[in-house]
Amino acid sequence: MDKVDTQSLLLQMQALSAQAQNKPQDISAASSADAAGFGQMLQESLAAVNSQAQQTEQMREALVTGDPSADLTEVMLQAQKASLSFEAMTQVRNKLVEAYKDVMNMPI
């Protein structure tokens, strides 16, 4: 059951925001477990978005081929869920790219 839980995502973003407002820490003190955890979280989120897109496509195919179990409203709801998930992931990517650019442009 790959599903992006918006409430937990919002809570994680708020926790990260609170951490970012704290005093800067030594960069070398960051553990590789934290980096791996963040990377794992991103991979899981991408997999969830991809899964929703694939499920939407399967439901659309079933509707188009005349499968009696395919319901138009369910297909439309799934399509909207997939669209929102993709938009959210795109916004996260844009913020990551923006943060990377900001860090790279910082004077040493």
N, C-alpha and C positions, 0 to 999 in steps of 0.2 A: 504494500500500500504506500506508494510514493506520492506524497501530498505535501505541498508547501503550506504550512500553517502560518497564516499571516499574523496571528497574535503572538506566537513565539518569535517570529522574525522581527516583529516590532519591539518586543522585549529585549532581544539580543542587540538590536540597533541602539536602543536606549542605553543598555549597559555599556556598549562600546563607546557611545558618546560621553557617558559619565567618566569612563576611564581616560578618554582622550583629553578631558578637561583637567585632569590631575597633573601634578608636576611631571616634567619629562624625566624619563628614567634612562639609565645607561643602555644604549642599544645592544651592547654585548651581553647584557643580562637577560635578554629575551631568550626563552628556552625554545628549542627546536620542537618540543611537544606543542607549544602554542601555535607555532607556524604550521605544523602538520595538522593541528585541529582546525585552523582557519581554512587551510587548503582542502581538507576533507569536507568541511561544511560547504565550501563552494562547489566541490564536485558533486556532493549529494543534492544540492539545490539545482545544479544543471541537469543532473539525471532526472530529478522530479519534473522539471519543466519539459524535458524531452519526452518523458513518459506520458505526460498529459497531452502533448502534441500528437504522439503516436496513437493514444487512445481516442482522441478526437478524430483522427483520420480513419481509424477502424470503424468508429460509429458512423461517420459520414458515408463510408463505403457500404456499410450495412443498410443505411437508409436509401442510398441510391439504387442498390441492387434489389430493393423491395423486401428486405428481411422483415417479417411480421413483428419481430420483437423490437425493432428499431422504432424509437419514439422521437418525433421531430423536436419536441420541447427538451428532451434529455440531450439530444445532439446539440441543440443551440446553447443550452446551459454549459455543456462540456466545452464547446468552442469558446465561450466567453471566459470560462475558467482558464483555459489554456492561453488565451490572449492576455488576460491580466497577469498570469504568471510570467509570460514572456516579457511583457512591458516592465514588470518589477525587476526581472533579471537584467534587462537592458539598462534600467536606471542604476542598479547596483554596479554594473560594469562601467557605466559612465562616471560614477562617483569614484571608483577605484582608479580609473585612468586619470581623472582630475587630481586625485590625491598623489598619484605617482608623479605627475608633472610638477605639482607643487613641491614635492620633496626634491626632485631633480633640479629645480630652479633655486633652491635655497643656497644662500652663500655659505661657504665653509668657514 
